[in-house]
Amino acid sequence: MEHLEEELGFLNEVRQKLSESAEVNYQRLADFDGRKTGHDKVDLESSDAMQVRKVIEAETIFLQKARSIGDINAEKNALSTLGLAYTRLGQTRKAIQYFEEQLKIAQNIDNSEEVCGLLANLGDAYAISGNIDQAKTFYEEQRLLAESKNLPAYVGSSYNGLGYVYVKQEKIEQAINCYLKALASYRDLEDHEKQLELLVGIGLNYRKLEQWEKTLEFCSQALDAAKYLENRKEEVQLRVDLAETYCKLDKRDFAAAQLKLAEESLKLIQESWSASLNRRVEQLRTSQNLF
């Protein structure tokens, strides 16, 4: 009886897992991760990596079960989690394999939003692997689908991806144009986190072109966004960026004022990143004689 009860408990757990939605699978992976961090590569010796490997072992079993009983949704969910797990481990080829299998299912059931998300995942995975041309193909496909189905979040995501591609190809002006289109989408959606990310990116890319007035314009907007979100780290970084930009524009009083505000903020913040920002402030103050 004990053996049968144990077996029944296992079967019930499998059935429950197989019936879960894609969102739950994403959250399960995020829970193992502690905090979802996008596509950062995990140290394979760390405990996090071991936990992700446990997720992979479990989801491989669920995938086999789903296929054996013909449960398409459960199969798709397992493929999704496996793709994300391998992305976390930096094994992009395996991630691509599972995302492509999931994409075929999503296309067959004509789920446009899921297809857009998968095209974005594949674009990201190929970009990480260094295959920029293939990444661009997926981002373009995502853009066309998102625009045809009026899915603004995915329109913004596709332009963000294309901007990254153009940066890697050193086509900075084209990258900025894509980032501006992404920014417009995220403003319509009132997604302030994405707006901050894009404003910073646009400002830094204008800095690459040494277009200092444009750099100033977008870094100032980014500073306002960082203050609105109470993102202290980004706020201090942007103040130093602005100080550097003001120096380039020979507006030394404005540069000194931004450095002073950055220093005042850093005195109140005791974080791991504070030391490097303090060094950056000191280096700029010394090199530009801003005393």
PyMOL commands that set and color helices and strands:
alter all, ss='L'
color gray80, all
select helices_A, chain A and resi 2-19+22-33+47-69+72-88+92-108+112-129+132-148+152-168+172-188+192-208+212-229+232-248+252-268+274-288
alter helices_A, ss='H'
color red, helices_A
deselect
rebuild
show_as cartoon
